[in-house]
């Protein structure tokens, strides 16, 4: 295995672990992050699970996983192409949007010390 392939698998595994953590938090589903990197069909299955949650962070991570594992090149069917294009457009939209005053307030409230253990 070349250094580039090892680095790519390492990046894909990192993304898969982020998907694991976020998917568990959002939907309670647990996946095998190592198997995501090893098996293309399982990676697509997990990607579909993540996209079904409609969570923007999971959509962004799925787009990164698709590009890291080159899932676009491996027998992509028409429905998956539309999913990938919608994920890419959502990702671009999220990156272009500015946080609202409500988003900023929610972020500040979540980190405010309340004087006791939670």
Biopython code that builds the backbone (N, CA, C, O; Angstrom):
import numpy as np
from Bio.PDB.StructureBuilder import StructureBuilder

atoms = [
    (1, "UNK", "N", (0.841, -1.170, 0.000)),
    (1, "UNK", "CA", (0.000, 0.000, 0.000)),
    (1, "UNK", "C", (0.890, 1.238, 0.000)),
    (1, "UNK", "O", (1.891, 1.291, 0.716)),
    (2, "UNK", "N", (0.525, 2.223, -0.799)),
    (2, "UNK", "CA", (1.320, 3.435, -0.861)),
    (2, "UNK", "C", (0.940, 4.374, 0.267)),
    (2, "UNK", "O", (-0.085, 4.205, 0.928)),
    (3, "UNK", "N", (1.791, 5.367, 0.471)),
    (3, "UNK", "CA", (1.525, 6.347, 1.523)),
    (3, "UNK", "C", (0.240, 7.105, 1.293)),
    (3, "UNK", "O", (-0.470, 7.437, 2.242)),
    (4, "UNK", "N", (-0.066, 7.385, 0.026)),
    (4, "UNK", "CA", (-1.286, 8.108, -0.308)),
    (4, "UNK", "C", (-2.522, 7.275, 0.033)),
    (4, "UNK", "O", (-3.505, 7.807, 0.550)),
    (5, "UNK", "N", (-2.476, 5.981, -0.252)),
    (5, "UNK", "CA", (-3.614, 5.099, 0.040)),
    (5, "UNK", "C", (-3.819, 4.963, 1.543)),
    (5, "UNK", "O", (-4.953, 4.940, 2.021)),
    (6, "UNK", "N", (-2.730, 4.875, 2.281)),
    (6, "UNK", "CA", (-2.833, 4.767, 3.740)),
    (6, "UNK", "C", (-3.419, 6.050, 4.312)),
    (6, "UNK", "O", (-4.278, 6.003, 5.193)),
    (7, "UNK", "N", (-2.959, 7.193, 3.816)),
    (7, "UNK", "CA", (-3.472, 8.468, 4.289)),
    (7, "UNK", "C", (-4.953, 8.605, 3.962)),
    (7, "UNK", "O", (-5.721, 9.114, 4.778)),
    (8, "UNK", "N", (-5.363, 8.156, 2.776)),
    (8, "UNK", "CA", (-6.750, 8.220, 2.374)),
    (8, "UNK", "C", (-7.624, 7.344, 3.271)),
    (8, "UNK", "O", (-8.711, 7.753, 3.682)),
    (9, "UNK", "N", (-7.145, 6.148, 3.569)),
    (9, "UNK", "CA", (-7.901, 5.263, 4.466)),
    (9, "UNK", "C", (-7.962, 5.842, 5.866)),
    (9, "UNK", "O", (-8.985, 5.727, 6.542)),
    (10, "UNK", "N", (-6.882, 6.460, 6.307)),
    (10, "UNK", "CA", (-6.870, 7.085, 7.628)),
    (10, "UNK", "C", (-7.885, 8.220, 7.689)),
    (10, "UNK", "O", (-8.621, 8.347, 8.667)),
    (11, "UNK", "N", (-7.924, 9.049, 6.637)),
    (11, "UNK", "CA", (-8.903, 10.134, 6.588)),
    (11, "UNK", "C", (-10.321, 9.593, 6.539)),
    (11, "UNK", "O", (-11.211, 10.120, 7.205)),
    (12, "UNK", "N", (-10.535, 8.552, 5.761)),
    (12, "UNK", "CA", (-11.863, 7.950, 5.654)),
    (12, "UNK", "C", (-12.300, 7.366, 7.005)),
    (12, "UNK", "O", (-13.464, 7.476, 7.389)),
    (13, "UNK", "N", (-11.361, 6.750, 7.713)),
    (13, "UNK", "CA", (-11.692, 6.203, 9.028)),
    (13, "UNK", "C", (-12.042, 7.324, 10.003)),
    (13, "UNK", "O", (-12.970, 7.185, 10.799)),
    (14, "UNK", "N", (-11.311, 8.425, 9.946)),
    (14, "UNK", "CA", (-11.615, 9.569, 10.814)),
    (14, "UNK", "C", (-13.015, 10.101, 10.535)),
    (14, "UNK", "O", (-13.769, 10.402, 11.460)),
    (15, "UNK", "N", (-13.359, 10.214, 9.256)),
    (15, "UNK", "CA", (-14.689, 10.684, 8.879)),
    (15, "UNK", "C", (-15.748, 9.684, 9.339)),
    (15, "UNK", "O", (-16.804, 10.081, 9.831)),
    (16, "UNK", "N", (-15.472, 8.394, 9.181)),
    (16, "UNK", "CA", (-16.422, 7.359, 9.603)),
    (16, "UNK", "C", (-16.655, 7.406, 11.110)),
    (16, "UNK", "O", (-17.779, 7.191, 11.565)),
    (17, "UNK", "N", (-15.618, 7.683, 11.887)),
    (17, "UNK", "CA", (-15.810, 7.776, 13.340)),
    (17, "UNK", "C", (-16.627, 9.008, 13.706)),
    (17, "UNK", "O", (-17.409, 8.973, 14.656)),
    (18, "UNK", "N", (-16.452, 10.100, 12.960)),
    (18, "UNK", "CA", (-17.279, 11.287, 13.195)),
    (18, "UNK", "C", (-18.741, 10.996, 12.845)),
    (18, "UNK", "O", (-19.653, 11.432, 13.546)),
    (19, "UNK", "N", (-18.952, 10.255, 11.754)),
    (19, "UNK", "CA", (-20.316, 9.855, 11.394)),
    (19, "UNK", "C", (-20.899, 8.956, 12.480)),
    (19, "UNK", "O", (-22.060, 9.107, 12.860)),
    (20, "UNK", "N", (-20.086, 8.017, 12.981)),
    (20, "UNK", "CA", (-20.530, 7.130, 14.055)),
    (20, "UNK", "C", (-21.034, 7.932, 15.248)),
    (20, "UNK", "O", (-22.132, 7.691, 15.749)),
    (21, "UNK", "N", (-20.215, 8.897, 15.702)),
    (21, "UNK", "CA", (-20.574, 9.675, 16.891)),
    (21, "UNK", "C", (-21.819, 10.519, 16.654)),
    (21, "UNK", "O", (-22.712, 10.564, 17.500)),
    (22, "UNK", "N", (-21.881, 11.183, 15.515)),
    (22, "UNK", "CA", (-23.019, 12.054, 15.222)),
    (22, "UNK", "C", (-24.295, 11.248, 14.991)),
    (22, "UNK", "O", (-25.365, 11.634, 15.461)),
    (23, "UNK", "N", (-24.188, 10.137, 14.274)),
    (23, "UNK", "CA", (-25.358, 9.298, 14.007)),
    (23, "UNK", "C", (-25.903, 8.709, 15.306)),
    (23, "UNK", "O", (-27.116, 8.605, 15.486)),
    (24, "UNK", "N", (-25.019, 8.332, 16.192)),
    (24, "UNK", "CA", (-25.447, 7.793, 17.488)),
    (24, "UNK", "C", (-26.171, 8.862, 18.299)),
    (24, "UNK", "O", (-27.172, 8.581, 18.957)),
    (25, "UNK", "N", (-25.655, 10.096, 18.248)),
    (25, "UNK", "CA", (-26.271, 11.188, 19.001)),
    (25, "UNK", "C", (-27.615, 11.578, 18.406)),
    (25, "UNK", "O", (-28.573, 11.824, 19.139)),
    (26, "UNK", "N", (-27.691, 11.635, 17.078)),
    (26, "UNK", "CA", (-28.897, 12.123, 16.414)),
    (26, "UNK", "C", (-30.003, 11.072, 16.378)),
    (26, "UNK", "O", (-31.164, 11.383, 16.645)),
    (27, "UNK", "N", (-29.647, 9.822, 16.046)),
    (27, "UNK", "CA", (-30.697, 8.823, 15.844)),
    (27, "UNK", "C", (-30.585, 7.590, 16.734)),
    (27, "UNK", "O", (-31.485, 6.749, 16.742)),
    (28, "UNK", "N", (-29.492, 7.474, 17.482)),
    (28, "UNK", "CA", (-29.312, 6.300, 18.328)),
    (28, "UNK", "C", (-28.767, 5.093, 17.593)),
    (28, "UNK", "O", (-28.594, 4.032, 18.192)),
    (29, "UNK", "N", (-28.489, 5.237, 16.291)),
    (29, "UNK", "CA", (-27.953, 4.124, 15.499)),
    (29, "UNK", "C", (-26.455, 4.005, 15.714)),
    (29, "UNK", "O", (-25.758, 5.010, 15.855)),
    (30, "UNK", "N", (-25.966, 2.785, 15.738)),
    (30, "UNK", "CA", (-24.540, 2.517, 15.904)),
    (30, "UNK", "C", (-24.040, 1.792, 14.662)),
    (30, "UNK", "O", (-24.686, 0.868, 14.167)),
    (31, "UNK", "N", (-22.881, 2.221, 14.163)),
    (31, "UNK", "CA", (-22.302, 1.621, 12.967)),
    (31, "UNK", "C", (-20.903, 1.113, 13.272)),
    (31, "UNK", "O", (-20.342, 1.410, 14.327)),
    (32, "UNK", "N", (-20.346, 0.352, 12.353)),
    (32, "UNK", "CA", (-18.968, -0.126, 12.461)),
    (32, "UNK", "C", (-18.102, 0.763, 11.573)),
    (32, "UNK", "O", (-18.105, 0.616, 10.351)),
    (33, "UNK", "N", (-17.360, 1.687, 12.190)),
    (33, "UNK", "CA", (-16.575, 2.670, 11.436)),
    (33, "UNK", "C", (-15.483, 2.006, 10.596)),
    (33, "UNK", "O", (-15.206, 2.459, 9.486)),
    (34, "UNK", "N", (-14.870, 0.962, 11.096)),
    (34, "UNK", "CA", (-13.806, 0.292, 10.353)),
    (34, "UNK", "C", (-14.368, -0.407, 9.113)),
    (34, "UNK", "O", (-13.740, -0.396, 8.055)),
    (35, "UNK", "N", (-15.537, -1.007, 9.242)),
    (35, "UNK", "CA", (-16.147, -1.706, 8.119)),
    (35, "UNK", "C", (-16.614, -0.725, 7.044)),
    (35, "UNK", "O", (-16.664, -1.079, 5.866)),
    (36, "UNK", "N", (-16.954, 0.500, 7.435)),
    (36, "UNK", "CA", (-17.323, 1.532, 6.464)),
    (36, "UNK", "C", (-16.180, 1.751, 5.479)),
    (36, "UNK", "O", (-16.403, 1.897, 4.277)),
    (37, "UNK", "N", (-14.946, 1.773, 6.001)),
    (37, "UNK", "CA", (-13.772, 2.002, 5.159)),
    (37, "UNK", "C", (-13.467, 0.785, 4.298)),
    (37, "UNK", "O", (-12.970, 0.926, 3.181)),
    (38, "UNK", "N", (-13.760, -0.407, 4.803)),
    (38, "UNK", "CA", (-13.401, -1.645, 4.104)),
    (38, "UNK", "C", (-14.416, -2.082, 3.056)),
    (38, "UNK", "O", (-14.039, -2.735, 2.083)),
    (39, "UNK", "N", (-15.684, -1.746, 3.224)),
    (39, "UNK", "CA", (-16.736, -2.256, 2.355)),
    (39, "UNK", "C", (-17.534, -1.111, 1.743)),
    (39, "UNK", "O", (-18.164, -0.335, 2.460)),
    (40, "UNK", "N", (-17.507, -1.010, 0.426)),
    (40, "UNK", "CA", (-18.174, 0.080, -0.282)),
    (40, "UNK", "C", (-19.687, 0.014, -0.104)),
    (40, "UNK", "O", (-20.329, 1.045, 0.099)),
    (41, "UNK", "N", (-20.265, -1.184, -0.177)),
    (41, "UNK", "CA", (-21.713, -1.317, -0.015)),
    (41, "UNK", "C", (-22.158, -0.868, 1.373)),
    (41, "UNK", "O", (-23.185, -0.204, 1.511)),
    (42, "UNK", "N", (-21.396, -1.224, 2.391)),
    (42, "UNK", "CA", (-21.740, -0.805, 3.755)),
    (42, "UNK", "C", (-21.574, 0.709, 3.897)),
    (42, "UNK", "O", (-22.361, 1.360, 4.584)),
    (43, "UNK", "N", (-20.559, 1.262, 3.254)),
    (43, "UNK", "CA", (-20.354, 2.712, 3.293)),
    (43, "UNK", "C", (-21.557, 3.430, 2.693)),
    (43, "UNK", "O", (-21.999, 4.451, 3.221)),
    (44, "UNK", "N", (-22.085, 2.904, 1.597)),
    (44, "UNK", "CA", (-23.273, 3.495, 0.981)),
    (44, "UNK", "C", (-24.498, 3.334, 1.879)),
    (44, "UNK", "O", (-25.311, 4.251, 1.991)),
    (45, "UNK", "N", (-24.631, 2.172, 2.518)),
    (45, "UNK", "CA", (-25.747, 1.938, 3.428)),
    (45, "UNK", "C", (-25.709, 2.931, 4.583)),
    (45, "UNK", "O", (-26.726, 3.533, 4.927)),
    (46, "UNK", "N", (-24.535, 3.098, 5.179)),
    (46, "UNK", "CA", (-24.379, 4.038, 6.294)),
    (46, "UNK", "C", (-24.638, 5.464, 5.822)),
    (46, "UNK", "O", (-25.245, 6.258, 6.541)),
    (47, "UNK", "N", (-24.182, 5.789, 4.622)),
    (47, "UNK", "CA", (-24.421, 7.119, 4.074)),
    (47, "UNK", "C", (-25.913, 7.385, 3.933)),
    (47, "UNK", "O", (-26.389, 8.471, 4.263)),
    (48, "UNK", "N", (-26.646, 6.396, 3.446)),
    (48, "UNK", "CA", (-28.098, 6.548, 3.316)),
    (48, "UNK", "C", (-28.760, 6.713, 4.677)),
    (48, "UNK", "O", (-29.677, 7.521, 4.823)),
    (49, "UNK", "N", (-28.306, 5.955, 5.680)),
    (49, "UNK", "CA", (-28.839, 6.112, 7.038)),
    (49, "UNK", "C", (-28.610, 7.531, 7.542)),
    (49, "UNK", "O", (-29.504, 8.155, 8.114)),
    (50, "UNK", "N", (-27.411, 8.022, 7.321)),
    (50, "UNK", "CA", (-27.062, 9.357, 7.795)),
    (50, "UNK", "C", (-27.887, 10.425, 7.080)),
    (50, "UNK", "O", (-28.340, 11.383, 7.707)),
    (51, "UNK", "N", (-28.083, 10.265, 5.773)),
    (51, "UNK", "CA", (-28.845, 11.250, 5.015)),
    (51, "UNK", "C", (-30.325, 11.238, 5.386)),
    (51, "UNK", "O", (-30.991, 12.270, 5.295)),
    (52, "UNK", "N", (-30.847, 10.093, 5.802)),
    (52, "UNK", "CA", (-32.252, 10.001, 6.204)),
    (52, "UNK", "C", (-32.556, 10.831, 7.441)),
    (52, "UNK", "O", (-33.705, 11.212, 7.664)),
    (53, "UNK", "N", (-31.541, 11.115, 8.246)),
    (53, "UNK", "CA", (-31.760, 11.917, 9.457)),
    (53, "UNK", "C", (-31.986, 13.384, 9.135)),
    (53, "UNK", "O", (-32.515, 14.120, 9.968)),
    (54, "UNK", "N", (-31.595, 13.829, 7.938)),
    (54, "UNK", "CA", (-31.703, 15.232, 7.503)),
    (54, "UNK", "C", (-30.898, 16.164, 8.404)),
    (54, "UNK", "O", (-31.230, 17.342, 8.533)),
    (55, "UNK", "N", (-29.856, 15.648, 9.018)),
    (55, "UNK", "CA", (-28.975, 16.451, 9.863)),
    (55, "UNK", "C", (-27.908, 17.099, 8.973)),
    (55, "UNK", "O", (-27.221, 16.391, 8.236)),
    (56, "UNK", "N", (-27.756, 18.418, 9.024)),
    (56, "UNK", "CA", (-26.781, 19.089, 8.153)),
    (56, "UNK", "C", (-25.340, 18.629, 8.381)),
    (56, "UNK", "O", (-24.578, 18.493, 7.424)),
    (57, "UNK", "N", (-24.965, 18.392, 9.618)),
    (57, "UNK", "CA", (-23.600, 17.943, 9.912)),
    (57, "UNK", "C", (-23.350, 16.555, 9.322)),
    (57, "UNK", "O", (-22.284, 16.302, 8.761)),
    (58, "UNK", "N", (-24.324, 15.658, 9.448)),
    (58, "UNK", "CA", (-24.177, 14.331, 8.854)),
    (58, "UNK", "C", (-24.115, 14.416, 7.329)),
    (58, "UNK", "O", (-23.368, 13.667, 6.700)),
    (59, "UNK", "N", (-24.882, 15.310, 6.735)),
    (59, "UNK", "CA", (-24.834, 15.487, 5.280)),
    (59, "UNK", "C", (-23.447, 15.941, 4.843)),
    (59, "UNK", "O", (-22.917, 15.473, 3.836)),
    (60, "UNK", "N", (-22.872, 16.850, 5.604)),
    (60, "UNK", "CA", (-21.526, 17.342, 5.286)),
    (60, "UNK", "C", (-20.508, 16.216, 5.408)),
    (60, "UNK", "O", (-19.623, 16.081, 4.563)),
    (61, "UNK", "N", (-20.631, 15.407, 6.461)),
    (61, "UNK", "CA", (-19.694, 14.304, 6.662)),
    (61, "UNK", "C", (-19.843, 13.238, 5.578)),
    (61, "UNK", "O", (-18.847, 12.663, 5.139)),
    (62, "UNK", "N", (-21.068, 12.972, 5.144)),
    (62, "UNK", "CA", (-21.294, 11.995, 4.076)),
    (62, "UNK", "C", (-20.649, 12.481, 2.781)),
    (62, "UNK", "O", (-20.049, 11.692, 2.052)),
    (63, "UNK", "N", (-20.770, 13.771, 2.495)),
    (63, "UNK", "CA", (-20.136, 14.322, 1.293)),
    (63, "UNK", "C", (-18.625, 14.146, 1.358)),
    (63, "UNK", "O", (-17.992, 13.810, 0.357)),
    (64, "UNK", "N", (-18.046, 14.372, 2.537)),
    (64, "UNK", "CA", (-16.606, 14.175, 2.697)),
    (64, "UNK", "C", (-16.231, 12.710, 2.532)),
    (64, "UNK", "O", (-15.214, 12.394, 1.914)),
    (65, "UNK", "N", (-17.054, 11.806, 3.086)),
    (65, "UNK", "CA", (-16.775, 10.376, 2.970)),
    (65, "UNK", "C", (-16.845, 9.934, 1.508)),
    (65, "UNK", "O", (-16.000, 9.166, 1.049)),
    (66, "UNK", "N", (-17.854, 10.421, 0.779)),
    (66, "UNK", "CA", (-17.970, 10.086, -0.637)),
    (66, "UNK", "C", (-16.724, 10.500, -1.397)),
    (66, "UNK", "O", (-16.213, 9.736, -2.216)),
    (67, "UNK", "N", (-16.229, 11.703, -1.133)),
    (67, "UNK", "CA", (-15.048, 12.153, -1.870)),
    (67, "UNK", "C", (-13.788, 11.409, -1.422)),
    (67, "UNK", "O", (-12.908, 11.150, -2.242)),
    (68, "UNK", "N", (-13.686, 11.068, -0.156)),
    (68, "UNK", "CA", (-12.491, 10.388, 0.348)),
    (68, "UNK", "C", (-12.398, 8.951, -0.148)),
    (68, "UNK", "O", (-11.308, 8.474, -0.467)),
    (69, "UNK", "N", (-13.535, 8.255, -0.215)),
    (69, "UNK", "CA", (-13.541, 6.859, -0.656)),
    (69, "UNK", "C", (-13.786, 6.719, -2.153)),
    (69, "UNK", "O", (-13.853, 5.604, -2.672)),
    (70, "UNK", "N", (-13.920, 7.841, -2.847)),
    (70, "UNK", "CA", (-14.204, 7.833, -4.284)),
    (70, "UNK", "C", (-15.434, 6.990, -4.607)),
    (70, "UNK", "O", (-15.422, 6.203, -5.553)),
    (71, "UNK", "N", (-16.472, 7.155, -3.834)),
    (71, "UNK", "CA", (-17.696, 6.387, -4.050)),
    (71, "UNK", "C", (-18.429, 6.850, -5.308)),
    (71, "UNK", "O", (-19.309, 6.144, -5.799)),
    (72, "UNK", "N", (-18.081, 8.019, -5.833)),
    (72, "UNK", "CA", (-18.700, 8.507, -7.061)),
    (72, "UNK", "C", (-18.292, 7.632, -8.238)),
    (72, "UNK", "O", (-19.062, 7.467, -9.184)),
    (73, "UNK", "N", (-17.090, 7.070, -8.188)),
    (73, "UNK", "CA", (-16.532, 6.310, -9.314)),
    (73, "UNK", "C", (-16.997, 4.863, -9.361)),
    (73, "UNK", "O", (-16.858, 4.217, -10.399)),
    (74, "UNK", "N", (-17.540, 4.337, -8.283)),
    (74, "UNK", "CA", (-17.847, 2.919, -8.203)),
    (74, "UNK", "C", (-19.333, 2.695, -8.460)),
    (74, "UNK", "O", (-20.141, 2.782, -7.536)),
    (75, "UNK", "N", (-19.697, 2.408, -9.700)),
    (75, "UNK", "CA", (-21.054, 2.019, -10.101)),
    (75, "UNK", "C", (-22.136, 2.817, -9.400)),
    (75, "UNK", "O", (-22.947, 2.247, -8.670)),
    (76, "UNK", "N", (-22.163, 4.109, -9.606)),
    (76, "UNK", "CA", (-23.156, 4.968, -8.973)),
    (76, "UNK", "C", (-24.437, 4.912, -9.782)),
    (76, "UNK", "O", (-24.435, 5.157, -10.988)),
    (77, "UNK", "N", (-25.528, 4.588, -9.109)),
    (77, "UNK", "CA", (-26.818, 4.545, -9.794)),
    (77, "UNK", "C", (-27.435, 5.942, -9.783)),
    (77, "UNK", "O", (-26.944, 6.837, -9.095)),
    (78, "UNK", "N", (-28.493, 6.121, -10.532)),
    (78, "UNK", "CA", (-29.121, 7.439, -10.673)),
    (78, "UNK", "C", (-29.612, 8.022, -9.349)),
    (78, "UNK", "O", (-29.361, 9.202, -9.105)),
    (79, "UNK", "N", (-30.304, 7.266, -8.468)),
    (79, "UNK", "CA", (-30.740, 7.860, -7.211)),
    (79, "UNK", "C", (-29.570, 8.339, -6.349)),
    (79, "UNK", "O", (-29.670, 9.374, -5.690)),
    (80, "UNK", "N", (-28.463, 7.591, -6.351)),
    (80, "UNK", "CA", (-27.326, 7.999, -5.530)),
    (80, "UNK", "C", (-26.671, 9.255, -6.081)),
    (80, "UNK", "O", (-26.156, 10.070, -5.316)),
    (81, "UNK", "N", (-26.682, 9.424, -7.406)),
    (81, "UNK", "CA", (-26.138, 10.638, -7.997)),
    (81, "UNK", "C", (-26.926, 11.848, -7.547)),
    (81, "UNK", "O", (-26.345, 12.897, -7.269)),
    (82, "UNK", "N", (-28.246, 11.720, -7.469)),
    (82, "UNK", "CA", (-29.062, 12.843, -7.024)),
    (82, "UNK", "C", (-28.829, 13.129, -5.545)),
    (82, "UNK", "O", (-28.848, 14.285, -5.123)),
    (83, "UNK", "N", (-28.610, 12.084, -4.765)),
    (83, "UNK", "CA", (-28.316, 12.278, -3.348)),
    (83, "UNK", "C", (-27.002, 13.025, -3.188)),
    (83, "UNK", "O", (-26.911, 13.970, -2.404)),
    (84, "UNK", "N", (-25.988, 12.605, -3.925)),
    (84, "UNK", "CA", (-24.680, 13.249, -3.829)),
    (84, "UNK", "C", (-24.776, 14.701, -4.252)),
    (84, "UNK", "O", (-24.210, 15.571, -3.590)),
    (85, "UNK", "N", (-25.482, 14.985, -5.344)),
    (85, "UNK", "CA", (-25.598, 16.370, -5.799)),
    (85, "UNK", "C", (-26.377, 17.212, -4.801)),
    (85, "UNK", "O", (-26.041, 18.377, -4.586)),
    (86, "UNK", "N", (-27.417, 16.644, -4.184)),
    (86, "UNK", "CA", (-28.173, 17.397, -3.183)),
    (86, "UNK", "C", (-27.332, 17.629, -1.934)),
    (86, "UNK", "O", (-27.415, 18.695, -1.323)),
    (87, "UNK", "N", (-26.527, 16.649, -1.549)),
    (87, "UNK", "CA", (-25.638, 16.823, -0.395)),
    (87, "UNK", "C", (-24.616, 17.909, -0.683)),
    (87, "UNK", "O", (-24.335, 18.741, 0.180)),
    (88, "UNK", "N", (-24.058, 17.910, -1.886)),
    (88, "UNK", "CA", (-23.075, 18.923, -2.244)),
    (88, "UNK", "C", (-23.703, 20.312, -2.260)),
    (88, "UNK", "O", (-23.077, 21.271, -1.809)),
    (89, "UNK", "N", (-24.925, 20.440, -2.769)),
    (89, "UNK", "CA", (-25.576, 21.747, -2.791)),
    (89, "UNK", "C", (-25.932, 22.198, -1.376)),
    (89, "UNK", "O", (-25.801, 23.379, -1.056)),
    (90, "UNK", "N", (-26.386, 21.263, -0.514)),
    (90, "UNK", "CA", (-26.670, 21.604, 0.877)),
    (90, "UNK", "C", (-25.397, 22.036, 1.598)),
    (90, "UNK", "O", (-25.413, 22.988, 2.377)),
    (91, "UNK", "N", (-24.305, 21.340, 1.338)),
    (91, "UNK", "CA", (-23.038, 21.679, 1.967)),
    (91, "UNK", "C", (-22.609, 23.075, 1.562)),
    (91, "UNK", "O", (-22.185, 23.860, 2.410)),
    (92, "UNK", "N", (-22.712, 23.395, 0.290)),
    (92, "UNK", "CA", (-22.348, 24.732, -0.177)),
    (92, "UNK", "C", (-23.253, 25.785, 0.444)),
    (92, "UNK", "O", (-22.794, 26.868, 0.807)),
    (93, "UNK", "N", (-24.548, 25.467, 0.568)),
    (93, "UNK", "CA", (-25.503, 26.399, 1.161)),
    (93, "UNK", "C", (-25.184, 26.635, 2.638)),
    (93, "UNK", "O", (-25.257, 27.771, 3.107)),
    (94, "UNK", "N", (-24.836, 25.594, 3.366)),
    (94, "UNK", "CA", (-24.506, 25.713, 4.787)),
    (94, "UNK", "C", (-23.252, 26.554, 4.968)),
    (94, "UNK", "O", (-23.186, 27.404, 5.857)),
    (95, "UNK", "N", (-22.266, 26.314, 4.127)),
    (95, "UNK", "CA", (-21.023, 27.062, 4.245)),
    (95, "UNK", "C", (-21.206, 28.534, 3.905)),
    (95, "UNK", "O", (-20.473, 29.377, 4.421)),
    (96, "UNK", "N", (-22.160, 28.859, 3.055)),
    (96, "UNK", "CA", (-22.399, 30.240, 2.649)),
    (96, "UNK", "C", (-23.273, 30.998, 3.644)),
    (96, "UNK", "O", (-23.236, 32.228, 3.665)),
    (97, "UNK", "N", (-24.055, 30.304, 4.466)),
    (97, "UNK", "CA", (-24.993, 30.972, 5.347)),
    (97, "UNK", "C", (-24.293, 31.537, 6.584)),
    (97, "UNK", "O", (-23.320, 30.973, 7.084)),
    (98, "UNK", "N", (-24.808, 32.642, 7.050)),
    (98, "UNK", "CA", (-24.294, 33.287, 8.254)),
    (98, "UNK", "C", (-25.145, 32.839, 9.444)),
    (98, "UNK", "O", (-26.340, 32.589, 9.288)),
    (99, "UNK", "N", (-24.538, 32.736, 10.634)),
    (99, "UNK", "CA", (-25.334, 32.377, 11.805)),
    (99, "UNK", "C", (-26.276, 33.517, 12.188)),
    (99, "UNK", "O", (-25.921, 34.692, 12.100)),
    (100, "UNK", "N", (-27.475, 33.147, 12.612)),
    (100, "UNK", "CA", (-28.440, 34.151, 13.034)),
    (100, "UNK", "C", (-28.201, 34.497, 14.495)),
    (100, "UNK", "O", (-27.421, 33.832, 15.177)),
    (101, "UNK", "N", (-28.861, 35.520, 14.967)),
    (101, "UNK", "CA", (-28.740, 35.919, 16.379)),
    (101, "UNK", "C", (-29.223, 34.785, 17.282)),
    (101, "UNK", "O", (-28.678, 34.572, 18.365)),
    (102, "UNK", "N", (-30.247, 34.059, 16.831)),
    (102, "UNK", "CA", (-30.765, 32.934, 17.616)),
    (102, "UNK", "C", (-29.738, 31.806, 17.710)),
    (102, "UNK", "O", (-29.576, 31.205, 18.772)),
    (103, "UNK", "N", (-29.040, 31.515, 16.603)),
    (103, "UNK", "CA", (-27.994, 30.494, 16.616)),
    (103, "UNK", "C", (-26.880, 30.857, 17.588)),
    (103, "UNK", "O", (-26.390, 30.003, 18.327)),
    (104, "UNK", "N", (-26.489, 32.110, 17.585)),
    (104, "UNK", "CA", (-25.432, 32.576, 18.483)),
    (104, "UNK", "C", (-25.883, 32.454, 19.935)),
    (104, "UNK", "O", (-25.109, 32.025, 20.791)),
    (105, "UNK", "N", (-27.140, 32.834, 20.219)),
    (105, "UNK", "CA", (-27.652, 32.737, 21.577)),
    (105, "UNK", "C", (-27.693, 31.292, 22.057)),
    (105, "UNK", "O", (-27.309, 30.999, 23.189)),
    (106, "UNK", "N", (-28.160, 30.388, 21.194)),
    (106, "UNK", "CA", (-28.215, 28.965, 21.559)),
    (106, "UNK", "C", (-26.828, 28.416, 21.859)),
    (106, "UNK", "O", (-26.662, 27.625, 22.788)),
    (107, "UNK", "N", (-25.840, 28.824, 21.090)),
    (107, "UNK", "CA", (-24.469, 28.360, 21.310)),
    (107, "UNK", "C", (-23.921, 28.885, 22.630)),
    (107, "UNK", "O", (-23.182, 28.181, 23.318)),
    (108, "UNK", "N", (-24.271, 30.100, 22.983)),
    (108, "UNK", "CA", (-23.785, 30.679, 24.234)),
    (108, "UNK", "C", (-24.472, 30.061, 25.436)),
    (108, "UNK", "O", (-23.827, 29.802, 26.452)),
    (109, "UNK", "N", (-25.774, 29.822, 25.334)),
    (109, "UNK", "CA", (-26.530, 29.261, 26.451)),
    (109, "UNK", "C", (-26.058, 27.844, 26.768)),
    (109, "UNK", "O", (-25.997, 27.459, 27.936)),
    (110, "UNK", "N", (-25.729, 27.074, 25.749)),
    (110, "UNK", "CA", (-25.319, 25.689, 25.956)),
    (110, "UNK", "C", (-24.015, 25.598, 26.737)),
    (110, "UNK", "O", (-23.761, 24.578, 27.377)),
    (111, "UNK", "N", (-23.188, 26.625, 26.706)),
    (111, "UNK", "CA", (-21.901, 26.585, 27.372)),
    (111, "UNK", "C", (-21.859, 27.421, 28.651)),
    (111, "UNK", "O", (-20.792, 27.584, 29.244)),
    (112, "UNK", "N", (-22.975, 27.938, 29.072)),
    (112, "UNK", "CA", (-23.024, 28.790, 30.249)),
    (112, "UNK", "C", (-22.957, 27.941, 31.515)),
    (112, "UNK", "O", (-23.648, 26.928, 31.623)),
    (113, "UNK", "N", (-22.123, 28.355, 32.477)),
    (113, "UNK", "CA", (-22.006, 27.651, 33.751)),
    (113, "UNK", "C", (-23.234, 27.936, 34.586)),
    (113, "UNK", "O", (-23.634, 29.092, 34.723)),
    (114, "UNK", "N", (-23.846, 26.893, 35.153)),
    (114, "UNK", "CA", (-25.072, 27.091, 35.908)),
    (114, "UNK", "C", (-24.866, 26.954, 37.415)),
    (114, "UNK", "O", (-25.833, 27.035, 38.172)),
    (115, "UNK", "N", (-23.641, 26.751, 37.860)),
    (115, "UNK", "CA", (-23.362, 26.728, 39.278)),
    (115, "UNK", "C", (-23.479, 25.370, 39.931)),
    (115, "UNK", "O", (-23.345, 25.267, 41.150)),
    (116, "UNK", "N", (-23.722, 24.338, 39.171)),
    (116, "UNK", "CA", (-23.847, 22.981, 39.716)),
    (116, "UNK", "C", (-23.521, 21.980, 38.629)),
    (116, "UNK", "O", (-23.469, 22.314, 37.445)),
    (117, "UNK", "N", (-23.303, 20.750, 39.053)),
    (117, "UNK", "CA", (-23.081, 19.692, 38.092)),
    (117, "UNK", "C", (-24.397, 19.370, 37.386)),
    (117, "UNK", "O", (-25.470, 19.433, 37.986)),
    (118, "UNK", "N", (-24.301, 19.036, 36.152)),
    (118, "UNK", "CA", (-25.532, 18.710, 35.405)),
    (118, "UNK", "C", (-25.859, 17.253, 35.523)),
    (118, "UNK", "O", (-26.856, 16.797, 34.962)),
]
sb = StructureBuilder()
sb.init_structure("model")
sb.init_model(0)
sb.init_chain("A")
sb.init_seg("    ")
for serial, (resi, resn, name, xyz) in enumerate(atoms, 1):
    if name == "N":
        sb.init_residue(resn, " ", resi, " ")
    sb.init_atom(name, np.array(xyz, "f"), 0.0, 1.0, " ", f" {name:<3s}", serial, name[0])
structure = sb.get_structure()
